[in-house]
């Protein structure tokens, strides 16, 4: 069900982008410039692309909210992936003996810090 709703949401988003790109650019952006009548004229309010954009935007927002609620209540916390956990190596059979103290002339024994 979630996958179906997600596909429908993607189709709505693609349609919304298409409808927005098909509209005539009146310049100015954000309502600045263009014709003085703009969206408030009879032609602007009745324009199919304008109405389609408003409807698709509303449906897109509603679908986003529904998908968010559905995803949050769908299941409990997901189990942790333990495939990368390293197990400690098995313990050595014999414990190493004490390390002799390092002397300046003895180069075979590493210095301990």
N, C-alpha and C positions, 0 to 999 in steps of 0.2 A: 504494500500500500504506500509506504514511504517513497519507494523508488518511483512509483507511478506519479505521485504528487510532485516529486522532484523533476521528472521529465516534463510534466505539464507546466511547471514553473519556468523551466528553461525555454519552452516553446513560447510562453507568454512574454518572457524577456526578449527573445529574438524578434517577436512580432512588434513589440513596443519600440525597439530600436529601429526596425524597418519603417514603421509609421512615422516616427520622429524624423528620420532622414528623408522621407518622401515629402515633407512639408516644405512650402516655399519659404525661403529665408527673406525676412523683411529687414534685416540688418539691425545693428545697434545692440542686440542681445539684451536679455533681462528686461524687456519692455521699453528700452530707450530707443528712440528713433522710429523709423518706419512711418506708416500712415497714421494720421491723427485719430482715425476711427478705430483702428486696430481690432482687438478681439471683442470689443463692446458693440460693434455694428451688427446689423442683422445678418450680413454675409459671414462675418467672423464667427458668430455663435452657432450658425447652422452648418458650418463647414464640416464635412464628414471626417476629415483627418484630425481636426481639433477635438471633435467628440470622441473619436476612436482613441486618441491619445489619452484623454481624461479617463475613459472607461478602462483602458488597458493599464494605466498607472494605478488606478484604484484596485483593480483585480490583482496586480503585481504586489502591492503593499499588503493586501489581505492574505494572499497566498504566503507571503514571507512570514507574517505573524503566525499563521496556522502551522506552517512547517517548523517554526521555532518552538512552538508549544508541543507539537507532536514529537519532535526530536528530543526535547527535554524530558517528556514523560514516557518515552518509548521503552526504556529499560533502566536498570540500576547501573551502578558503576561498572565499567568494563574491567575484565580481569587483566592483570599485569602480564606483559610478555616476558617470560623467563628464559627465552631461548638464548640470550646472550650472557646469562649468569655463568661465571666461571666457578668450577668447583675447586676447592683447595687440593693440592697434590697429596697423595698418601704420605703418612708420616714415615720418616726414614727408620730403617730397622735398628741402626745403632746411632746413638747421639755422638756428635763430634766431640773430640777431646778438647781440653783447654788449649788455647792458643798461647804459644810461648811469647814472652815479652819481646818487643822489638828493640834491637840495638842498632846503633849507627853502622856498624860493620856487617851486619847480617842482612843481606839484600834479598834473601829467599823468603823472608817473612814480611808480609805487608804491614804497613803502619796502621794502627787503629786510632780512630779519632773519637 
